Amino acid sequence: MDTTPQDLSHLFEQLGLENSEESIAEFISKYKIPDDVLLTQAEFWNDSQRCFLKESLEEDAQWSELIDHLDTQLRK
């Protein structure tokens, strides 16, 4: 069983992104997803990140709730 804490910082770490509070806030302010584009189709993800997000959502994995939260944040 994975005991990794479930928060945005660790999600960003899983995605291979800088995971400080400042870096997360900058990422969310820099990137926005239009309403007609799925999170996994956003142009700013690399193939590995896209695959991780897609598989996590399809499997309703431990990260899916945080991924949904990130999706919401990227649409504001």
Buried (B, 14 or more C-beta within 10 A) or exposed (E): EEEEEEEBBBBBBBBEEEBEEEEBEEBBEEEEBEEEEEBBEBEEBEEEBBEBBBEBBEEEEEBBEBBEEBBEBBEE
